[in-house]
Amino acid sequence: MKTIEKLMLEEHKRLDNLLDDLERDLEDYEKTRKNFDCFKWSLEKHFFVEEKIIFDSFVMISGEETNDIFHLLEDHSKIIKLLKIIGRQLNNKIKPQLHELKNILSTHRDFEDEGFYPNLDERLNLEQKKKISERINEIVSC
């Protein structure tokens, strides 16, 4: 069984690749629109996994809501707002600027990968990790 950290590292890599696709084709509106929709949908599923599977499970299991979770949820909110701005730009056929989105995603990912997920794997027992891992795979693979 893969650790939660490993599963989420793989998921972050997949999202990075989708963002690279988006950035690569910015000169072609149709490709950009398609790549944006794919990236946005994948990111929304990713946030769902984090918020409904990982964060909620952690709170249920540990009985604590940490500052880390609040910090990550704030990041999600900021990222969603940026996605809405980019979506509006695309609707108006304006080439979006992605540097702010890339910066916040990078900082967010690093925080999760270097601290949050390794800590989570340390704190949960094997059965708890197995249950969360199964749910992650269920959502990410559809």
Secondary structure, 3 states (H helix, E strand, C coil): CCCHHHHHHHHHHHHHHHHHHHHHCCCCHHHHHHHHHHHHHHHHHHHHHHHHHHHHHHHHHHCCCCHHHHHHHHHHHHHHHHHHHHHHHHHCCCCCCCHHHHHHHHHHHHHHHHHHHHHHHHHCCHHHHHHHHHHHHHHHCC
